Amino acid sequence: MDQNQVNQSIFITNAFASEFPAEHTGLWRQFEKEVPLKDRSGIYGSDNVAYVRWLKNQNHPAYEEFRAGIVKKEMEQ
């Protein structure tokens, strides 16, 4: 895991939490129950990297909407 991946994951986690706070809170709780601590700990930001990876696999509508919004913003630039 490189520092760029950690930084991106922290940014994505914070941005998603800001845009979808209720969904993020519920999903984070689910993430903590489903992903073993050993798979989400270590260096600073490891939990964020694991959370973003987990979110991508969940196909949750709020996260998919969030991702679609990022893609749309990138295409508009």
C-alpha positions, 0 to 999 in steps of 0.5 A: 500500500503506497502513500498515494493510495492511502491519501486517496482513500482518506479523501474518498472516505471523508468526501463520501461521509460529507455527502452521504453522512447517514449512509456512511455511518451505517456502512462504516458500522457494517464494514467494522462488523464484516472486515476483520481488524487485522485487514483494516489496521496497520499504518495510518489510513489502512482502515480507509483503504480497506473501507473504500475497497469494501465499499466498491464491492458492496454496490451500495446505491449511495456509494454508486451515486457518489462515484458517478458524481465524481466521474461526472465532475471529472468529465466536465473539467 
